[in-house]
Amino acid sequence: MEVKDCRVQLQGTVYIDSVFLVNLVMDLYLLALTVKILGKTVTYARIFAGSAVGAAGYCIVLCLPELPGSLKVLFGMIPVGALMIKITCRTDGIRELVRGMGYLYTFSFVLGGFILFLKGRIGELSGGGDSIAVLSGAAFTGYALCRRGIILFQERKRNPGRGNLFCRVSLPGDEGPVEFQALIDTGNGLTEPVSQKPVAILEAQAWDRMKTRMQPEKYRVIPYHSIGKENGVMEGYEIDTMRVMRKENEKQYDKVIIAIFKGKVSGKGSYQMILPPELSV
């Protein structure tokens, strides 16, 4: 018996639900980084909506008929990326949209390369690196490093000298807006334990002008560590709005957590508030 032209074709099974979930997680990280570097204030719901659209778009492109990769990118991923940025950031104009897409795909390239690097260097990832949990963990590590790099870059850009570490902060007081002098402390990593939001610190004497904001539903307990006192707890409240002003720049933050410090945050009284870099301008 003579066998002519014997071919064997191997095909893998792709589970679309797993593909969607992996891309959803990845898109959450990518959009969070893009929002951070663009300096946008967005809700978690909008980030999730943009990520869901991105994951669904990838699945649709994946299921398209056999098309060259370049066509899939041109007619699939580019429009999907634009829609993700538009939903999440609500960009104004084509220029800001293109800028957001550029950051999105740059972070996608960096994060993808970082995950491949970890899979090639760490035995656990090399053996079972295709599981959703492992990929998500590697992606989170890359996300954390990128986010830290963005914060350092933005802080260095905003504060080339010591004199730029101070700004003015406006808060809603009992008899109208009140302003305080604030120090932007790059070492302030204080966060509210439930929401993980960054926390600003205001001395108690300054807080006396905002007594009406001490509503029970806005109350927060904020643990902290400091030199000379291993553990401590500060009372805090959620404020509806806060405006941060420095030179010609101004930025408004919503739903800000402010801790009350019973004492002076500045020995000489030159400022009354300490801001984390995430709440600066």
C-alpha positions as CSV (number, residue, x, y, z in Angstrom):
1,M,0.0,0.0,0.0
2,E,1.3,3.4,-1.0
3,V,0.3,6.4,1.0
4,K,0.4,9.7,-0.8
5,D,0.2,13.2,0.7
6,C,-0.5,12.3,4.3
7,R,-1.1,15.4,6.4
8,V,-1.9,15.8,10.0
9,Q,-3.5,19.1,11.3
10,L,-3.4,19.9,15.0
11,Q,-6.0,22.3,16.3
12,G,-6.3,23.7,19.8
13,T,-9.5,24.5,21.6
14,V,-10.0,28.2,22.6
15,Y,-12.4,28.8,25.4
16,I,-13.9,32.2,24.7
17,D,-15.0,32.8,28.3
18,S,-11.4,32.4,29.5
19,V,-10.1,34.7,26.7
20,F,-12.7,37.3,27.8
21,L,-11.8,37.1,31.4
22,V,-8.0,37.3,30.8
23,N,-8.4,40.3,28.5
24,L,-10.8,42.0,31.0
25,V,-8.2,41.8,33.8
26,M,-5.5,43.0,31.5
27,D,-7.6,45.9,30.2
28,L,-8.4,47.0,33.7
29,Y,-4.7,47.4,34.4
30,L,-4.0,49.1,31.1
31,L,-6.8,51.6,31.4
32,A,-5.9,52.4,35.0
33,L,-2.4,53.2,33.9
34,T,-3.6,55.3,31.0
35,V,-6.0,57.2,33.2
36,K,-3.1,57.9,35.6
37,I,-0.7,59.2,33.1
38,L,-3.4,61.3,31.4
39,G,-4.2,62.9,34.8
40,K,-7.9,62.1,34.5
41,T,-10.4,61.6,37.4
42,V,-12.7,58.8,36.5
43,T,-14.9,56.3,38.3
44,Y,-14.2,52.6,38.7
45,A,-17.4,51.9,36.8
46,R,-16.1,53.7,33.7
47,I,-12.8,51.8,33.9
48,F,-14.7,48.6,34.1
49,A,-17.0,49.5,31.3
50,G,-14.1,50.4,29.0
51,S,-12.3,47.1,30.0
52,A,-15.4,45.0,29.2
53,V,-15.8,46.7,25.8
54,G,-12.1,46.0,25.1
55,A,-12.3,42.3,26.1
56,A,-15.5,41.8,24.1
57,G,-14.0,43.5,21.1
58,Y,-10.9,41.3,21.3
59,C,-13.1,38.2,21.4
60,I,-15.1,39.4,18.3
61,V,-11.9,40.1,16.4
62,L,-10.6,36.6,17.4
63,C,-13.7,35.0,16.0
64,L,-13.5,36.8,12.6
65,P,-12.8,34.6,9.5
66,E,-9.2,33.9,8.5
67,L,-7.9,37.4,7.9
68,P,-4.3,38.7,7.9
69,G,-3.1,40.0,11.2
70,S,-2.6,43.4,9.8
71,L,-6.2,43.7,8.8
72,K,-7.4,42.5,12.1
73,V,-5.4,45.2,13.8
74,L,-6.6,47.9,11.4
75,F,-10.3,47.0,11.4
76,G,-10.5,45.5,14.8
77,M,-8.1,46.5,17.6
78,I,-7.6,50.1,16.7
79,P,-11.4,51.0,16.7
80,V,-11.8,48.9,19.9
81,G,-8.9,50.8,21.6
82,A,-10.4,54.1,20.6
83,L,-13.8,53.1,22.0
84,M,-12.1,52.0,25.3
85,I,-10.4,55.4,25.7
86,K,-13.6,57.3,24.8
87,I,-15.8,55.4,27.3
88,T,-13.2,55.6,30.1
89,C,-11.7,59.0,29.8
90,R,-14.4,60.9,27.8
91,T,-11.7,62.6,25.8
92,D,-12.2,66.0,24.1
93,G,-11.1,66.0,20.5
94,I,-9.2,63.7,18.2
95,R,-5.8,64.8,19.5
96,E,-6.5,63.7,23.1
97,L,-8.1,60.5,21.9
98,V,-5.0,59.6,19.8
99,R,-2.8,60.4,22.8
100,G,-4.8,58.1,25.0
101,M,-4.6,55.3,22.5
102,G,-0.9,55.8,22.2
103,Y,-0.5,55.4,26.0
104,L,-2.9,52.4,26.0
105,Y,-0.9,50.4,23.4
106,T,2.4,51.4,24.9
107,F,1.4,50.1,28.2
108,S,0.0,47.0,26.5
109,F,3.4,46.4,24.9
110,V,5.4,47.0,28.1
111,L,3.0,44.9,30.3
112,G,3.0,42.0,27.7
113,G,6.8,42.0,27.6
114,F,7.0,42.0,31.4
115,I,4.8,39.0,31.6
116,L,6.8,37.1,29.0
117,F,10.0,38.0,30.9
118,L,8.5,36.6,34.2
119,K,7.4,33.4,32.4
120,G,10.9,32.9,31.1
121,R,12.6,33.5,34.4
122,I,10.4,32.0,37.1
123,G,9.9,28.3,37.2
124,E,6.3,28.5,38.5
125,L,5.2,30.7,35.7
126,S,7.0,28.5,33.1
127,G,5.2,25.4,34.3
128,G,1.7,26.7,34.8
129,G,2.0,30.2,33.4
130,D,-1.2,30.1,31.3
131,S,-3.6,29.9,34.2
132,I,-5.7,33.0,34.8
133,A,-4.5,33.4,38.4
134,V,-0.9,33.4,37.5
135,L,-1.3,35.7,34.5
136,S,-3.3,38.1,36.6
137,G,-0.6,38.1,39.3
138,A,2.2,38.8,36.8
139,A,0.1,41.5,35.2
140,F,-0.6,43.1,38.6
141,T,3.2,43.1,39.4
142,G,3.8,44.9,36.1
143,Y,1.0,47.3,36.7
144,A,2.3,48.2,40.2
145,L,5.8,48.9,38.8
146,C,4.4,51.0,35.9
147,R,2.2,52.9,38.2
148,R,5.1,53.7,40.6
149,G,7.1,54.8,37.6
150,I,4.4,57.2,36.5
151,I,4.0,58.7,40.0
152,L,7.8,59.3,40.2
153,F,7.9,60.8,36.7
154,Q,5.0,63.1,37.3
155,E,6.3,64.2,40.7
156,R,9.7,64.9,39.2
157,K,8.1,66.9,36.4
158,R,5.9,68.8,38.7
159,N,8.5,69.5,41.4
160,P,11.9,70.1,39.9
161,G,12.8,72.1,43.0
162,R,11.9,72.3,46.6
163,G,10.0,75.5,46.3
164,N,7.4,73.7,44.1
165,L,6.4,71.3,46.9
166,F,3.8,73.8,48.3
167,C,0.4,74.6,47.0
168,R,-3.0,76.0,48.1
169,V,-6.0,73.8,48.9
170,S,-9.6,74.9,49.1
171,L,-12.1,72.9,51.1
172,P,-15.9,73.5,51.7
173,G,-16.1,75.2,55.2
174,D,-18.9,76.0,57.5
175,E,-19.2,79.5,56.1
176,G,-18.0,79.0,52.6
177,P,-14.7,77.7,51.0
178,V,-11.6,77.9,53.2
179,E,-8.0,77.7,52.0
180,F,-5.0,76.1,53.5
181,Q,-1.3,76.0,52.7
182,A,-0.3,72.4,51.9
183,L,2.9,70.4,51.5
184,I,3.1,67.8,48.8
185,D,4.9,64.9,50.6
186,T,6.3,62.3,48.2
187,G,6.8,59.9,51.1
188,N,3.1,60.1,52.2
189,G,1.7,56.6,51.4
190,L,-1.2,56.8,53.8
191,T,-4.4,55.2,52.5
192,E,-7.8,54.5,53.8
193,P,-7.9,50.7,54.5
194,V,-11.3,50.0,52.9
195,S,-11.3,52.0,49.7
196,Q,-7.5,52.2,49.4
197,K,-7.8,55.9,48.5
198,P,-4.9,58.2,49.2
199,V,-5.4,60.3,52.4
200,A,-4.6,63.9,53.0
201,I,-3.7,65.1,56.5
202,L,-5.2,68.3,58.0
203,E,-4.3,69.6,61.4
204,A,-7.1,69.7,63.9
205,Q,-7.1,73.5,64.5
206,A,-7.7,74.0,60.7
207,W,-10.4,71.4,60.7
208,D,-12.4,73.4,63.3
209,R,-13.6,75.6,60.4
210,M,-15.2,72.5,58.8
211,K,-17.3,71.1,61.7
212,T,-20.4,70.6,59.6
213,R,-18.5,68.1,57.5
214,M,-18.3,65.7,60.5
215,Q,-21.2,63.6,59.5
216,P,-21.4,60.0,60.8
217,E,-21.8,58.4,57.4
218,K,-18.6,60.2,56.2
219,Y,-16.5,59.0,59.2
220,R,-13.4,57.0,58.6
221,V,-10.8,55.3,60.8
222,I,-7.3,55.5,59.4
223,P,-4.4,53.5,60.9
224,Y,-0.9,54.7,60.4
225,H,2.8,54.1,61.3
226,S,5.3,56.7,62.2
227,I,8.7,57.1,63.7
228,G,8.5,57.1,67.5
229,K,5.0,55.5,67.4
230,E,4.8,52.1,65.8
231,N,1.0,52.1,65.4
232,G,-1.6,54.8,65.6
233,V,-5.1,55.7,64.5
234,M,-6.4,59.0,63.1
235,E,-10.0,60.0,62.6
236,G,-11.0,61.1,59.2
237,Y,-13.9,62.1,57.0
238,E,-14.8,62.0,53.3
239,I,-15.1,65.4,51.7
240,D,-17.2,65.9,48.6
241,T,-14.8,68.2,46.8
242,M,-11.2,69.5,47.2
243,R,-9.5,72.1,44.9
244,V,-5.7,72.1,44.6
245,M,-4.0,75.2,43.2
246,R,-0.4,75.9,42.3
247,K,0.6,78.8,40.1
248,E,-1.5,78.7,37.0
249,N,-2.6,75.1,37.5
250,E,-5.7,74.0,39.3
251,K,-7.4,70.6,39.8
252,Q,-10.5,69.4,41.5
253,Y,-10.8,66.0,43.3
254,D,-14.1,64.4,44.4
255,K,-14.8,62.2,47.4
256,V,-11.4,62.9,49.1
257,I,-10.5,61.2,52.5
258,I,-9.0,63.7,55.0
259,A,-7.4,62.6,58.2
260,I,-7.4,64.9,61.3
261,F,-4.0,65.3,63.0
262,K,-4.2,66.4,66.6
263,G,-1.2,68.7,66.6
264,K,0.9,70.8,64.1
265,V,1.9,69.2,60.8
266,S,4.5,72.0,60.5
267,G,6.8,73.0,63.4
268,K,6.9,76.6,62.2
269,G,3.3,76.7,61.1
270,S,4.2,77.4,57.4
271,Y,1.6,74.9,56.2
272,Q,-1.5,73.2,57.7
273,M,-2.0,70.2,55.4
274,I,0.0,67.3,53.9
275,L,-1.0,66.0,50.5
276,P,0.1,62.7,48.9
277,P,1.4,63.0,45.3
278,E,-1.9,61.4,44.0
279,L,-3.8,64.5,45.2
280,S,-1.5,67.2,43.9
281,V,-1.4,69.2,40.7
